[in-house]
Structure formats: structure tokens, C-alpha cells
Amino acid sequence: VGSAYSPKILTVHGNSLRLAIWELGGSEWFSILAPMIYAGAHVVVVGFDVSDKDHSYERALIWVDQLNEAKAQGTLNSSIVLLGMKSDLKSQVDPRSAEAFCTRSSIEFFDVVSSISSLNIDAIFSKIAEAGLKNLVYSDTSIGAPPEWVPDSSCKKCCHCSVEFTLTNRRHHCRACGFIFCGPCSSKRLQLTQFGISKPVRVCLTCYGIGVK
């Protein structure tokens, strides 16, 4: 409750990447869930409505301050991105002011997008993926650590088809990405040699489709 998940596959520098995107509401109430959602994230994107400076933008700056505090405490190791949305509307936010704030706050980058006009949509996903790649650390070039599993309590619906979980429709973790799916959406099996797993194990449809390369 309070969050939504969606995957996106794209190619960056010739590599096929699967972005696991969690969306969290921006109101103060959702700040309770935030640490659970962004734990282990490679990039945290803070979005705001460019046409709403007094509420949306100011609230975004508070979120950034909270994220930087978490980084200072060692509970967050992610790139932070500030994203102005609804750029097709008249902006109340001075881009120079936003960029100056990003510089002071060690933000990875600031940009604007519009879902109506599709401005910067594809480009921004590539930039976010590139920011995330900077935070990937490999202790072994041949065998990596499997992903941490998303807690059962954080998912009420399948991360692929959004069907609700019940006593009969159980949760299943994808061994490749760690997210939670229903039985039909996690019915495939793969060898995960990159994690040192030679026996085929349960994976979601998206990870199966890309072969988790």
C-alpha cells in the first residue's frame, strides 16, 4: 500500500538492463515507507510538479534533504536525481535555482520531462540507468551476490500482473531480481550462473525473457 512497481528494459552502452522501478507517493505520510522502498536502490529519483512551486517543489527539496541525511548516516548509498515533471505546463520553478540546489546538495543531475509531450522521457531513463551503473560494485567478476528479497509485507499485489495475493494465490520471489510475483508470473526457471547457481530456479517472466544477462 502506498507504492507501485513496474519493470523497464532498455539498452545502455550495448548492455541490456532491467530497471526495477518503485514509485512512492510524495506526501509526508509516505515517508514512513521510504526507507524500506529505497533500501538497496542504485538511484532515487525525486520528482516534482514544475507548475506547483509552493507545495510540490518545496516538498521535493525536503525529500532530498532527508535522503542526504540518510546517506550521511550510512543507510543509503544511492545517486539522487531531481526531476521536474509536467514541463508542458507553465513553470513556477526557476531552473537556475533548481540547478544551484542540486550543486549544493550533491545531486547527480536535474532535468525536466513531460508525459504529455513525451519530452525527455526516453533520454531520462537512459540517464537514470547510467547513474545507477556508477553504484554497481562487483566483488567478483564471474560470480556476484544474489539480490536481496523484497519483504513479503511490502507487496500486496504481483509485481507483474498486479493480481492481489490471497491465501490461495501465494507470493513467490524471483531468484534473479528478488521481487514478488504470483505463481503464473514466476513459473519459469533459469540457471543463474552469475550467482553461482547451476540448478534451474524460479524466475519471473521479465527476467526469463531477457535471460538475466
N, C-alpha and C positions, 0 to 999 in steps of 0.2 A: 504494500500500500504506500503510495507516495512516490513511487519510482516506476520507470518503464525501461525496458531493454530492447535493443534491436542490433543485429549484426550488419556489417557492411564490408564487402570485399573490394579491394582496389589494388592496383599495381603501383609500387613506388620503387624507382631505380631498378626496374626489372624483376622485383620480388613481389609475389602475391601475398598480401597482408589481409588478415581478418580483424577488423576493428570490432571490439565488443563495446557497444555504446550504452551507457546507463544515463537516463535523463531523470533529474531530480527537480522538484518544484523549488522556486526561488524564495518562497515565503519563509519567515523566521521559524515556523513550526517544523519545516523540513530539515532544519539544521541539526535536529536530533538524529536523523538518519544519515546525515552526510558522512561522518567518519566511516560507517560501515560500507557505504557505496563507493567512496573514493579510495578505500584501503587497497593498496596494490596497484592503483591506476598509474599508467605511464603519463597520462595527460589529463588535466582537469580544465574544462572549458567553462568559463563564467560568462553567461550571455545576458544582455540587457536590451530593452526596447529603446532605440535611439530617440523616439518621439516622447519619451517619458523620463526626463532628467531628474525630476524631484523625487520620484519613487524608485523606478526600475534601475536607473543608473546608480543612484546613491546606494541602493541595496546591493548592487553588484560590487561596489567598492568595499562594502562591509564584508562580503563573502571573500574577496581577495585578501583582505586583512586577516580574516580567520584562517584562511589556507596558509598564508605566510607564517602565522603563529604556529600552526601545526608542523610546518617544515622546520621552524626553529626548535621545536620540541622533539623533532626526530620521528614524528608519527606520520609524516607524509614526505614522499620523495618523488614528486611529480613535477613536470613542466606545467605552468599555469598560462592559460590563454584567455584574453579578454575579447569578447566578440559582440559587436554591435549588430542587432538584428532589426528587421523591418526598415532597411535603409531606403525602401521605396517611399517612405513617409518623410515628412519634413523633420529634420533632426534638430533636437534641442541641445545636443551634446557637441561641444567644440572638439573636433578630432585632435587638435594640438594639445588640449587639456588631457584627453584620454591617453595620448601617447606619452605625455610627460609623467602621468601617473604610473604608466607601465614601466617607464625607465626607473622611477623611484622604487617601484615595488618588485623589480626583477622579473617582470612578466615576459614570457617567451616572445609574444607578439600581440599586436592589436589589429583587428581588421573588422570590416562590416560586410554583412550579407543580406540577401532578400530572397525569401522563398517564393514571393510573388513574381519577381522578375528573373529569378534564378541567378542573380548577381553573386559571383564568387563561390557558389555552392560547391562545385567540383574542386576548385582550387583550394578552398579552405580545408576540405577533407585531406587533401594531399599534404598541406602544411601541418595539419594536426598529426598525421601519421609520421611525418619527418621529425616532428618534435618528440613524439613518443619513442622513435628509434634511438634517439640520443640517450634515453634512460634504460635501454636494454643492456644488461650486464650478463655476460656468459662466463661461468666459471670453468666450463669445459666446452671446447668447440665441437665435440662429437656427441656428448650426452648432457642434456640440460635437466633442470628440475621440473617435474610436472607442475601445472598450475594449482594454486590453492582453490579448494572447492568453495563456491558461494554458499553461505549458510542457508539451510532449508527455510528458516524463518523469514528470509528476505524475499522469497518468491512465492506468490500465491497462484501464479499462472505460468504456463510453459513459456520459455523464452523464445520459442519459435512460432507456435501457432496460437498462443495466448489462451488455450483452454485452461479452465480452473482445475486445480488439484483437489481431489476428494479422497475419501478412504479407499475407494476402488481405483481411482486414477492417480497413481502414485508418482512421486518425484524420482527422477533419475539424473545423476550427474554425468556430463560428458567428460571422459577422462582426458580429452585433448585440450578443452578450454576451461573446464571447471564450472560451467554454468548448468542450470537445471532445466530439464525438459520432461515432457510426458513420454510414455513408452514408444508410441509410433514415431515420435520425432527424435528418438535416441536409439533406434533399433539396429543401426549399422555397427559394424565392428572393423577396427583397423589395428595393425601393428604400429605402435608408437616408438619406433627405434630411436628417435631423437630424445626420448625419455628413458631409454634402456628397457623398454617393454617390448618383448618379441612376440608374446602371445596376443592375438587379436582381442581388443577390449571395446567396451561400449563407447560410441561417439555420437554426436548429434549430426543431423543431416548436412548442416553447413560445413562442419569440419570434414565430414566424409567426402563432400563434393569437391573440396579443394585438396584433399589428401593430406591436410595438415602439413604442408611443405614448409 
